[in-house]
Structures are given as C-alpha cells and as structure tokens.
Amino acid sequence: MNPRPSTHHLAFEAFRLLQHSHYTAYAHAHLDPREAERAVRDTFTTVLGAWREIITDPAPAQRAWEHLRTEVHRHHDAPATDRDDIRTLAALGYSAQDTAALTGLSPGKVRFLARHTTHHHP
C-alpha cells in the first residue's frame, strides 16, 4: 500500500505543473534547448528542497523565480535584473499582470520597470 503524499508535496506538484511551461519559456529565451531543460529541472529540484521555506516566505513566487533566474544565468553566464526579466517576459508575450504573478514582483513595479525599459531600451 502506497503512503499518501504529504500536503506540502501536493502543493509543490501543483506549483510545478502551473509554472513549468512558463519557466521553460524563460529558460529557452536565454539558453539552448538542452541547457534550458536542465536549468528548469535543476530549479525545480532546488525549489523542492527549499519548499517549506518558500511557501512560508511572504513572497513565495519571487523566491522560486529567483531560483530559476540564478540557474538560468549560471548557464548563460550573465547577471539578470528584474528589468531584464520583464524585457524577456514581455518579448515572450506576457502581460504586466502575468509577469507580476510569475516573478512575484508587484504589478506596479512591473509596469514601472517596463516603462523604464521601453524608454531606455527601444
């Protein structure tokens, strides 16, 4: 008889299912397909290991996104900023609201940085 999965594990699996395609799109925007898949897989492994801390953080989406950003840019060998992320996600077709939900940034900050990015980086 199989033991029932814990609530934390089920919550992580739900999070992974919801975010996987978004994280993969972001990684593919920066890396070749094989590295992108590895970066996403490694991100979810790291997030699972830190899951209890992440879900008790006041900004869990932001904490998880930081793991992805770190992993992608470890392979890409370039630092990332919130502005870079917003530019990438906008190029992938994400709205400011979707970007905010994905990255854990406030919608106001996303809109501000998007305007600033558009103004300074045509």
VENTALIN-V338712 format. One record per residue. N is the residue number from 0. PHI is phi in whole degrees, -180 to 180 (999 if undefined). Layout:
# VENTALIN-V338712
N:PHI  N:PHI
This chain:
# VENTALIN-V338712
0:999  1:-81  2:-69  3:-74  4:-64  5:-72  6:-59  7:-63  8:-67  9:-64  10:-65  11:-63  12:-61  13:-64  14:-61  15:-60  16:-63  17:-70  18:-99  19:-54  20:-66  21:-70  22:-63  23:-66  24:-60  25:-62  26:-63  27:-65  28:-69  29:-115  30:-129  31:-70  32:-54  33:-67  34:-65  35:-62  36:-62  37:-64  38:-62  39:-68  40:-60  41:-65  42:-61  43:-66  44:-64  45:-66  46:-62  47:-60  48:-64  49:-108  50:-55  51:-61  52:-70  53:-64  54:-74  55:-98  56:-74  57:-62  58:-131  59:-63  60:-62  61:-67  62:-62  63:-65  64:-61  65:-61  66:-65  67:-63  68:-57  69:-60  70:-66  71:-63  72:-81  73:-68  74:-79  75:-83  76:58  77:-148  78:-70  79:-119  80:-123  81:-58  82:-61  83:-61  84:-63  85:-64  86:-62  87:-62  88:-67  89:-63  90:-64  91:-84  92:96  93:-78  94:-74  95:-61  96:-65  97:-66  98:-62  99:-62  100:-64  101:-73  102:-91  103:82  104:-79  105:-72  106:-57  107:-63  108:-67  109:-61  110:-63  111:-61  112:-66  113:-65  114:-64  115:-65  116:-66  117:-63  118:-68  119:-96  120:-132  121:-62
